[in-house]
Amino acid sequence: MKRYFRELSVAAVLFGLLLLLAVLAPHFFDPQPLLSRMTAAAPKLVLACGVALVIICRQIDISIGSLFAVCGTCAGLATAAGTPFPIAILIAIVVGLVGGAFNGFLIATLRLPSIVVTLATMVTWREALRLFQQGVFINLPPGTEWFGLPMTAGQWTVCAVAIVLVVVLSYVLKNVAAGRFIYAVGSDAEAARLAGIRPQLVTFLVFAVMGALTGLAAVLNMVQSPQVDPNTGRGLELEAIAAAVVGGVAISGGRGKLWGVFAGLLLLVCIGPALTYVGVKPYWEKAIQGTIILVAIVADGVRSKKEGNRR
């Protein structure tokens, strides 16, 4: 139980918030609005899972918002040009994979700081997209929105993809050697190397996976609208990092669970609508979110210090 204290704490706060809303604002749980909110949060959940892997590996990626826009635009252009939608989905994922692999190559092979590399690629991809697309929206052909399904079925499909991804990645992290390698490299890269793990390869692959997940998230976002906005994705990197940190992923690396990230994201995305339903002015949303993030970081720092003292 103590091992999962951070994750359980977030889950408890989320449960308390939902219980309070059940009493003060029962309309918060009306099925269709609730499903719409969860659908809108699904791409963020995919990104938050990828960011969690990166942070567990003791790295950071702040370029995902820009890469998200690039992947969505590429998929949108392909679809508008008549490319079959499954191929357009693959294009988005491959573009994301290449972008993530490029970050991983610079960070793992050239030993450059991840914050500097991803800051540079964040600006580069965003500006390149702005010059190429000039902010023009891309109209998607009929049958693209909601994967060609009725809206409710499409919303459930988007949510299901995100949840299945969380389950699969959680299993990989816990039961597959590649997943345990990520924890090992994040905890102590030199010790991992002495144990026969290749930290540079693990780091490269983590960034490549982060890119592929960014492409998938862009697709889940694209199908929710009849148009693709090339300016989308601004600030998504901060939301994903916040969800991961609030959900118990140690910013110092080597620790974290994806179910905690899931709970952290739900907590953050519920705050805004909750304030609206209980009659509180919405500008308090960012202040409350910032306070939650700060408390999570401080708690992580205190825990790390206590663990260091025990050693």
Buried (B, 14 or more C-beta within 10 A) or exposed (E): EEEEEBBBBBBEBBEEBBEEBEEEBEEBEEEEEBBBBBBBBBBBBBBBBBBBBBBBBBBBBBBBBBBBBBBBBBBBBBBBEEBEBEEBBBBBBBBBBBBBBBBBBBBBEEEBEBEEBBBBBBEEBBEEBBEEBEEEBBEBEEEBBBBEBEBBEBBBBBBEBBBEBBEEBBEBBEEEEEBBBBBBBBBBBEEBBEEEBBBBBBBBBBBBBBBBBBBBBBBBBBBBBBEBBBEBBEEBBEBBBBBBBBBBBBBBBBBBBBBBBBBBBBBBBBBBBBBBBEEEEEEEBEEBBEEBBEEBBEBBEEBBEEEEEEE
